[in-house]
Amino acid sequence: MSLTLFTATGCARCTIAKKFMAEKGLTYDEHDAIGEGKEFFGQFYRTHRSAIFRGKEGIEFPVLAEGDEIRQGLAVIVAWLQAGASLDGFIGRSEHSKGWVGGLHVSQGDLAA
């Protein structure tokens, strides 16, 4: 599994994602999308624009990529890293808001799976 984590300077959610990944022993390439990795993220965003949500407040970070699979937002990333695709029906894009965790949709998954 080759993971790329796009973060933003000063992003608390990004710090939590990095800490979670470290606790799980996961290795990843990190790029600060508003710092040293700005050009790289810009190219990544242009290529994957349809998979990355950009609201009126901008792009919600962190953004995690494994090849062409892209996960965005703290809750979505942590759930996927913890359970893999088994929660895909329950996990979706969160609203970019002041809330810390979003994107969990309890009623949209298939419990029979």
Phi and psi in radians as a Rosetta constraint file:
Dihedral C 1 N 2 CA 2 C 2 CIRCULARHARMONIC -1.848 0.35
Dihedral N 2 CA 2 C 2 N 3 CIRCULARHARMONIC 1.924 0.35
Dihedral C 2 N 3 CA 3 C 3 CIRCULARHARMONIC -1.882 0.35
Dihedral N 3 CA 3 C 3 N 4 CIRCULARHARMONIC 2.472 0.35
Dihedral C 3 N 4 CA 4 C 4 CIRCULARHARMONIC -2.165 0.35
Dihedral N 4 CA 4 C 4 N 5 CIRCULARHARMONIC 2.196 0.35
Dihedral C 4 N 5 CA 5 C 5 CIRCULARHARMONIC -1.967 0.35
Dihedral N 5 CA 5 C 5 N 6 CIRCULARHARMONIC 2.102 0.35
Dihedral C 5 N 6 CA 6 C 6 CIRCULARHARMONIC -1.699 0.35
Dihedral N 6 CA 6 C 6 N 7 CIRCULARHARMONIC 2.188 0.35
Dihedral C 6 N 7 CA 7 C 7 CIRCULARHARMONIC -2.127 0.35
Dihedral N 7 CA 7 C 7 N 8 CIRCULARHARMONIC 3.081 0.35
Dihedral C 7 N 8 CA 8 C 8 CIRCULARHARMONIC -2.317 0.35
Dihedral N 8 CA 8 C 8 N 9 CIRCULARHARMONIC 2.408 0.35
Dihedral C 8 N 9 CA 9 C 9 CIRCULARHARMONIC -0.907 0.35
Dihedral N 9 CA 9 C 9 N 10 CIRCULARHARMONIC 2.258 0.35
Dihedral C 9 N 10 CA 10 C 10 CIRCULARHARMONIC 1.393 0.35
Dihedral N 10 CA 10 C 10 N 11 CIRCULARHARMONIC 0.099 0.35
Dihedral C 10 N 11 CA 11 C 11 CIRCULARHARMONIC -1.432 0.35
Dihedral N 11 CA 11 C 11 N 12 CIRCULARHARMONIC 1.980 0.35
Dihedral C 11 N 12 CA 12 C 12 CIRCULARHARMONIC -1.154 0.35
Dihedral N 12 CA 12 C 12 N 13 CIRCULARHARMONIC -0.652 0.35
Dihedral C 12 N 13 CA 13 C 13 CIRCULARHARMONIC -1.092 0.35
Dihedral N 13 CA 13 C 13 N 14 CIRCULARHARMONIC -0.649 0.35
Dihedral C 13 N 14 CA 14 C 14 CIRCULARHARMONIC -1.142 0.35
Dihedral N 14 CA 14 C 14 N 15 CIRCULARHARMONIC -0.707 0.35
Dihedral C 14 N 15 CA 15 C 15 CIRCULARHARMONIC -1.085 0.35
Dihedral N 15 CA 15 C 15 N 16 CIRCULARHARMONIC -0.740 0.35
Dihedral C 15 N 16 CA 16 C 16 CIRCULARHARMONIC -1.121 0.35
Dihedral N 16 CA 16 C 16 N 17 CIRCULARHARMONIC -0.765 0.35
Dihedral C 16 N 17 CA 17 C 17 CIRCULARHARMONIC -1.058 0.35
Dihedral N 17 CA 17 C 17 N 18 CIRCULARHARMONIC -0.769 0.35
Dihedral C 17 N 18 CA 18 C 18 CIRCULARHARMONIC -1.116 0.35
Dihedral N 18 CA 18 C 18 N 19 CIRCULARHARMONIC -0.712 0.35
Dihedral C 18 N 19 CA 19 C 19 CIRCULARHARMONIC -1.130 0.35
Dihedral N 19 CA 19 C 19 N 20 CIRCULARHARMONIC -0.756 0.35
Dihedral C 19 N 20 CA 20 C 20 CIRCULARHARMONIC -1.053 0.35
Dihedral N 20 CA 20 C 20 N 21 CIRCULARHARMONIC -0.796 0.35
Dihedral C 20 N 21 CA 21 C 21 CIRCULARHARMONIC -1.121 0.35
Dihedral N 21 CA 21 C 21 N 22 CIRCULARHARMONIC -0.671 0.35
Dihedral C 21 N 22 CA 22 C 22 CIRCULARHARMONIC -1.131 0.35
Dihedral N 22 CA 22 C 22 N 23 CIRCULARHARMONIC -0.746 0.35
Dihedral C 22 N 23 CA 23 C 23 CIRCULARHARMONIC -1.104 0.35
Dihedral N 23 CA 23 C 23 N 24 CIRCULARHARMONIC -0.543 0.35
Dihedral C 23 N 24 CA 24 C 24 CIRCULARHARMONIC -1.477 0.35
Dihedral N 24 CA 24 C 24 N 25 CIRCULARHARMONIC -0.099 0.35
Dihedral C 24 N 25 CA 25 C 25 CIRCULARHARMONIC 1.283 0.35
Dihedral N 25 CA 25 C 25 N 26 CIRCULARHARMONIC 0.425 0.35
Dihedral C 25 N 26 CA 26 C 26 CIRCULARHARMONIC -1.499 0.35
Dihedral N 26 CA 26 C 26 N 27 CIRCULARHARMONIC 2.396 0.35
Dihedral C 26 N 27 CA 27 C 27 CIRCULARHARMONIC -1.767 0.35
Dihedral N 27 CA 27 C 27 N 28 CIRCULARHARMONIC 2.586 0.35
Dihedral C 27 N 28 CA 28 C 28 CIRCULARHARMONIC -2.795 0.35
Dihedral N 28 CA 28 C 28 N 29 CIRCULARHARMONIC 2.776 0.35
Dihedral C 28 N 29 CA 29 C 29 CIRCULARHARMONIC -1.650 0.35
Dihedral N 29 CA 29 C 29 N 30 CIRCULARHARMONIC 2.268 0.35
Dihedral C 29 N 30 CA 30 C 30 CIRCULARHARMONIC -1.907 0.35
Dihedral N 30 CA 30 C 30 N 31 CIRCULARHARMONIC 2.430 0.35
Dihedral C 30 N 31 CA 31 C 31 CIRCULARHARMONIC -2.336 0.35
Dihedral N 31 CA 31 C 31 N 32 CIRCULARHARMONIC 2.152 0.35
Dihedral C 31 N 32 CA 32 C 32 CIRCULARHARMONIC -1.391 0.35
Dihedral N 32 CA 32 C 32 N 33 CIRCULARHARMONIC 1.905 0.35
Dihedral C 32 N 33 CA 33 C 33 CIRCULARHARMONIC -1.184 0.35
Dihedral N 33 CA 33 C 33 N 34 CIRCULARHARMONIC -0.264 0.35
Dihedral C 33 N 34 CA 34 C 34 CIRCULARHARMONIC -2.032 0.35
Dihedral N 34 CA 34 C 34 N 35 CIRCULARHARMONIC 0.087 0.35
Dihedral C 34 N 35 CA 35 C 35 CIRCULARHARMONIC -2.108 0.35
Dihedral N 35 CA 35 C 35 N 36 CIRCULARHARMONIC -2.185 0.35
Dihedral C 35 N 36 CA 36 C 36 CIRCULARHARMONIC -1.064 0.35
Dihedral N 36 CA 36 C 36 N 37 CIRCULARHARMONIC -0.424 0.35
Dihedral C 36 N 37 CA 37 C 37 CIRCULARHARMONIC -1.732 0.35
Dihedral N 37 CA 37 C 37 N 38 CIRCULARHARMONIC 0.285 0.35
Dihedral C 37 N 38 CA 38 C 38 CIRCULARHARMONIC -1.025 0.35
Dihedral N 38 CA 38 C 38 N 39 CIRCULARHARMONIC -0.827 0.35
Dihedral C 38 N 39 CA 39 C 39 CIRCULARHARMONIC -1.154 0.35
Dihedral N 39 CA 39 C 39 N 40 CIRCULARHARMONIC -0.725 0.35
Dihedral C 39 N 40 CA 40 C 40 CIRCULARHARMONIC -1.106 0.35
Dihedral N 40 CA 40 C 40 N 41 CIRCULARHARMONIC -0.767 0.35
Dihedral C 40 N 41 CA 41 C 41 CIRCULARHARMONIC -1.137 0.35
Dihedral N 41 CA 41 C 41 N 42 CIRCULARHARMONIC -0.693 0.35
Dihedral C 41 N 42 CA 42 C 42 CIRCULARHARMONIC -0.993 0.35
Dihedral N 42 CA 42 C 42 N 43 CIRCULARHARMONIC -0.762 0.35
Dihedral C 42 N 43 CA 43 C 43 CIRCULARHARMONIC -1.159 0.35
Dihedral N 43 CA 43 C 43 N 44 CIRCULARHARMONIC -0.763 0.35
Dihedral C 43 N 44 CA 44 C 44 CIRCULARHARMONIC -1.057 0.35
Dihedral N 44 CA 44 C 44 N 45 CIRCULARHARMONIC -0.778 0.35
Dihedral C 44 N 45 CA 45 C 45 CIRCULARHARMONIC -1.098 0.35
Dihedral N 45 CA 45 C 45 N 46 CIRCULARHARMONIC -0.768 0.35
Dihedral C 45 N 46 CA 46 C 46 CIRCULARHARMONIC -1.069 0.35
Dihedral N 46 CA 46 C 46 N 47 CIRCULARHARMONIC -0.658 0.35
Dihedral C 46 N 47 CA 47 C 47 CIRCULARHARMONIC -1.273 0.35
Dihedral N 47 CA 47 C 47 N 48 CIRCULARHARMONIC -0.596 0.35
Dihedral C 47 N 48 CA 48 C 48 CIRCULARHARMONIC -2.048 0.35
Dihedral N 48 CA 48 C 48 N 49 CIRCULARHARMONIC 0.465 0.35
Dihedral C 48 N 49 CA 49 C 49 CIRCULARHARMONIC -0.890 0.35
Dihedral N 49 CA 49 C 49 N 50 CIRCULARHARMONIC -0.707 0.35
Dihedral C 49 N 50 CA 50 C 50 CIRCULARHARMONIC -1.212 0.35
Dihedral N 50 CA 50 C 50 N 51 CIRCULARHARMONIC -0.333 0.35
Dihedral C 50 N 51 CA 51 C 51 CIRCULARHARMONIC -1.704 0.35
Dihedral N 51 CA 51 C 51 N 52 CIRCULARHARMONIC -0.118 0.35
Dihedral C 51 N 52 CA 52 C 52 CIRCULARHARMONIC -1.986 0.35
Dihedral N 52 CA 52 C 52 N 53 CIRCULARHARMONIC 2.110 0.35
Dihedral C 52 N 53 CA 53 C 53 CIRCULARHARMONIC -1.342 0.35
Dihedral N 53 CA 53 C 53 N 54 CIRCULARHARMONIC 2.322 0.35
Dihedral C 53 N 54 CA 54 C 54 CIRCULARHARMONIC -2.273 0.35
Dihedral N 54 CA 54 C 54 N 55 CIRCULARHARMONIC 1.929 0.35
Dihedral C 54 N 55 CA 55 C 55 CIRCULARHARMONIC -1.674 0.35
Dihedral N 55 CA 55 C 55 N 56 CIRCULARHARMONIC -2.987 0.35
Dihedral C 55 N 56 CA 56 C 56 CIRCULARHARMONIC -1.140 0.35
Dihedral N 56 CA 56 C 56 N 57 CIRCULARHARMONIC -0.396 0.35
Dihedral C 56 N 57 CA 57 C 57 CIRCULARHARMONIC -1.594 0.35
Dihedral N 57 CA 57 C 57 N 58 CIRCULARHARMONIC -0.013 0.35
Dihedral C 57 N 58 CA 58 C 58 CIRCULARHARMONIC 1.897 0.35
Dihedral N 58 CA 58 C 58 N 59 CIRCULARHARMONIC -2.796 0.35
Dihedral C 58 N 59 CA 59 C 59 CIRCULARHARMONIC -1.556 0.35
Dihedral N 59 CA 59 C 59 N 60 CIRCULARHARMONIC 2.332 0.35
Dihedral C 59 N 60 CA 60 C 60 CIRCULARHARMONIC -1.441 0.35
Dihedral N 60 CA 60 C 60 N 61 CIRCULARHARMONIC 2.194 0.35
Dihedral C 60 N 61 CA 61 C 61 CIRCULARHARMONIC -1.875 0.35
Dihedral N 61 CA 61 C 61 N 62 CIRCULARHARMONIC 2.692 0.35
Dihedral C 61 N 62 CA 62 C 62 CIRCULARHARMONIC -1.410 0.35
Dihedral N 62 CA 62 C 62 N 63 CIRCULARHARMONIC 2.844 0.35
Dihedral C 62 N 63 CA 63 C 63 CIRCULARHARMONIC -2.173 0.35
Dihedral N 63 CA 63 C 63 N 64 CIRCULARHARMONIC 2.217 0.35
Dihedral C 63 N 64 CA 64 C 64 CIRCULARHARMONIC -2.032 0.35
Dihedral N 64 CA 64 C 64 N 65 CIRCULARHARMONIC 2.296 0.35
Dihedral C 64 N 65 CA 65 C 65 CIRCULARHARMONIC -2.156 0.35
Dihedral N 65 CA 65 C 65 N 66 CIRCULARHARMONIC 2.394 0.35
Dihedral C 65 N 66 CA 66 C 66 CIRCULARHARMONIC -2.253 0.35
Dihedral N 66 CA 66 C 66 N 67 CIRCULARHARMONIC 1.681 0.35
Dihedral C 66 N 67 CA 67 C 67 CIRCULARHARMONIC 1.122 0.35
Dihedral N 67 CA 67 C 67 N 68 CIRCULARHARMONIC -2.206 0.35
Dihedral C 67 N 68 CA 68 C 68 CIRCULARHARMONIC -1.579 0.35
Dihedral N 68 CA 68 C 68 N 69 CIRCULARHARMONIC -0.046 0.35
Dihedral C 68 N 69 CA 69 C 69 CIRCULARHARMONIC -1.419 0.35
Dihedral N 69 CA 69 C 69 N 70 CIRCULARHARMONIC 2.157 0.35
Dihedral C 69 N 70 CA 70 C 70 CIRCULARHARMONIC -2.170 0.35
Dihedral N 70 CA 70 C 70 N 71 CIRCULARHARMONIC 2.282 0.35
Dihedral C 70 N 71 CA 71 C 71 CIRCULARHARMONIC -2.098 0.35
Dihedral N 71 CA 71 C 71 N 72 CIRCULARHARMONIC 2.435 0.35
Dihedral C 71 N 72 CA 72 C 72 CIRCULARHARMONIC -2.357 0.35
Dihedral N 72 CA 72 C 72 N 73 CIRCULARHARMONIC 2.320 0.35
Dihedral C 72 N 73 CA 73 C 73 CIRCULARHARMONIC 1.735 0.35
Dihedral N 73 CA 73 C 73 N 74 CIRCULARHARMONIC 2.557 0.35
Dihedral C 73 N 74 CA 74 C 74 CIRCULARHARMONIC -1.023 0.35
Dihedral N 74 CA 74 C 74 N 75 CIRCULARHARMONIC -0.907 0.35
Dihedral C 74 N 75 CA 75 C 75 CIRCULARHARMONIC -1.072 0.35
Dihedral N 75 CA 75 C 75 N 76 CIRCULARHARMONIC -0.753 0.35
Dihedral C 75 N 76 CA 76 C 76 CIRCULARHARMONIC -1.100 0.35
Dihedral N 76 CA 76 C 76 N 77 CIRCULARHARMONIC -0.779 0.35
Dihedral C 76 N 77 CA 77 C 77 CIRCULARHARMONIC -1.161 0.35
Dihedral N 77 CA 77 C 77 N 78 CIRCULARHARMONIC -0.843 0.35
Dihedral C 77 N 78 CA 78 C 78 CIRCULARHARMONIC -1.096 0.35
Dihedral N 78 CA 78 C 78 N 79 CIRCULARHARMONIC -0.763 0.35
Dihedral C 78 N 79 CA 79 C 79 CIRCULARHARMONIC -1.068 0.35
Dihedral N 79 CA 79 C 79 N 80 CIRCULARHARMONIC -0.750 0.35
Dihedral C 79 N 80 CA 80 C 80 CIRCULARHARMONIC -1.181 0.35
Dihedral N 80 CA 80 C 80 N 81 CIRCULARHARMONIC -0.720 0.35
Dihedral C 80 N 81 CA 81 C 81 CIRCULARHARMONIC -1.150 0.35
Dihedral N 81 CA 81 C 81 N 82 CIRCULARHARMONIC -0.545 0.35
Dihedral C 81 N 82 CA 82 C 82 CIRCULARHARMONIC -1.399 0.35
Dihedral N 82 CA 82 C 82 N 83 CIRCULARHARMONIC -0.749 0.35
Dihedral C 82 N 83 CA 83 C 83 CIRCULARHARMONIC -2.121 0.35
Dihedral N 83 CA 83 C 83 N 84 CIRCULARHARMONIC -0.036 0.35
Dihedral C 83 N 84 CA 84 C 84 CIRCULARHARMONIC 1.158 0.35
Dihedral N 84 CA 84 C 84 N 85 CIRCULARHARMONIC -2.623 0.35
Dihedral C 84 N 85 CA 85 C 85 CIRCULARHARMONIC -1.323 0.35
Dihedral N 85 CA 85 C 85 N 86 CIRCULARHARMONIC -0.118 0.35
Dihedral C 85 N 86 CA 86 C 86 CIRCULARHARMONIC -1.101 0.35
Dihedral N 86 CA 86 C 86 N 87 CIRCULARHARMONIC -0.324 0.35
Dihedral C 86 N 87 CA 87 C 87 CIRCULARHARMONIC -1.834 0.35
Dihedral N 87 CA 87 C 87 N 88 CIRCULARHARMONIC 0.177 0.35
Dihedral C 87 N 88 CA 88 C 88 CIRCULARHARMONIC -0.943 0.35
Dihedral N 88 CA 88 C 88 N 89 CIRCULARHARMONIC -0.664 0.35
Dihedral C 88 N 89 CA 89 C 89 CIRCULARHARMONIC -1.212 0.35
Dihedral N 89 CA 89 C 89 N 90 CIRCULARHARMONIC -0.307 0.35
Dihedral C 89 N 90 CA 90 C 90 CIRCULARHARMONIC -1.781 0.35
Dihedral N 90 CA 90 C 90 N 91 CIRCULARHARMONIC -0.175 0.35
Dihedral C 90 N 91 CA 91 C 91 CIRCULARHARMONIC -1.973 0.35
Dihedral N 91 CA 91 C 91 N 92 CIRCULARHARMONIC 2.318 0.35
Dihedral C 91 N 92 CA 92 C 92 CIRCULARHARMONIC -2.619 0.35
Dihedral N 92 CA 92 C 92 N 93 CIRCULARHARMONIC 3.100 0.35
Dihedral C 92 N 93 CA 93 C 93 CIRCULARHARMONIC -1.058 0.35
Dihedral N 93 CA 93 C 93 N 94 CIRCULARHARMONIC 2.350 0.35
Dihedral C 93 N 94 CA 94 C 94 CIRCULARHARMONIC -1.566 0.35
Dihedral N 94 CA 94 C 94 N 95 CIRCULARHARMONIC 2.828 0.35
Dihedral C 94 N 95 CA 95 C 95 CIRCULARHARMONIC -1.415 0.35
Dihedral N 95 CA 95 C 95 N 96 CIRCULARHARMONIC 2.340 0.35
Dihedral C 95 N 96 CA 96 C 96 CIRCULARHARMONIC -1.239 0.35
Dihedral N 96 CA 96 C 96 N 97 CIRCULARHARMONIC 1.855 0.35
Dihedral C 96 N 97 CA 97 C 97 CIRCULARHARMONIC -2.565 0.35
Dihedral N 97 CA 97 C 97 N 98 CIRCULARHARMONIC -3.041 0.35
Dihedral C 97 N 98 CA 98 C 98 CIRCULARHARMONIC -1.408 0.35
Dihedral N 98 CA 98 C 98 N 99 CIRCULARHARMONIC -0.104 0.35
Dihedral C 98 N 99 CA 99 C 99 CIRCULARHARMONIC -1.231 0.35
Dihedral N 99 CA 99 C 99 N 100 CIRCULARHARMONIC 2.637 0.35
Dihedral C 99 N 100 CA 100 C 100 CIRCULARHARMONIC -1.477 0.35
Dihedral N 100 CA 100 C 100 N 101 CIRCULARHARMONIC -0.628 0.35
Dihedral C 100 N 101 CA 101 C 101 CIRCULARHARMONIC -2.264 0.35
Dihedral N 101 CA 101 C 101 N 102 CIRCULARHARMONIC 2.204 0.35
Dihedral C 101 N 102 CA 102 C 102 CIRCULARHARMONIC -2.529 0.35
Dihedral N 102 CA 102 C 102 N 103 CIRCULARHARMONIC 3.030 0.35
Dihedral C 102 N 103 CA 103 C 103 CIRCULARHARMONIC 1.702 0.35
Dihedral N 103 CA 103 C 103 N 104 CIRCULARHARMONIC -0.025 0.35
Dihedral C 103 N 104 CA 104 C 104 CIRCULARHARMONIC -1.629 0.35
Dihedral N 104 CA 104 C 104 N 105 CIRCULARHARMONIC 2.126 0.35
Dihedral C 104 N 105 CA 105 C 105 CIRCULARHARMONIC -2.110 0.35
Dihedral N 105 CA 105 C 105 N 106 CIRCULARHARMONIC 1.509 0.35
Dihedral C 105 N 106 CA 106 C 106 CIRCULARHARMONIC -1.037 0.35
Dihedral N 106 CA 106 C 106 N 107 CIRCULARHARMONIC -0.589 0.35
Dihedral C 106 N 107 CA 107 C 107 CIRCULARHARMONIC -1.539 0.35
Dihedral N 107 CA 107 C 107 N 108 CIRCULARHARMONIC -0.027 0.35
Dihedral C 107 N 108 CA 108 C 108 CIRCULARHARMONIC -1.776 0.35
Dihedral N 108 CA 108 C 108 N 109 CIRCULARHARMONIC -0.061 0.35
Dihedral C 108 N 109 CA 109 C 109 CIRCULARHARMONIC -1.571 0.35
Dihedral N 109 CA 109 C 109 N 110 CIRCULARHARMONIC 3.038 0.35
Dihedral C 109 N 110 CA 110 C 110 CIRCULARHARMONIC -1.907 0.35
Dihedral N 110 CA 110 C 110 N 111 CIRCULARHARMONIC 1.811 0.35
Dihedral C 110 N 111 CA 111 C 111 CIRCULARHARMONIC -1.204 0.35
Dihedral N 111 CA 111 C 111 N 112 CIRCULARHARMONIC -0.321 0.35
Dihedral C 111 N 112 CA 112 C 112 CIRCULARHARMONIC -1.309 0.35
Dihedral N 112 CA 112 C 112 N 113 CIRCULARHARMONIC -0.271 0.35
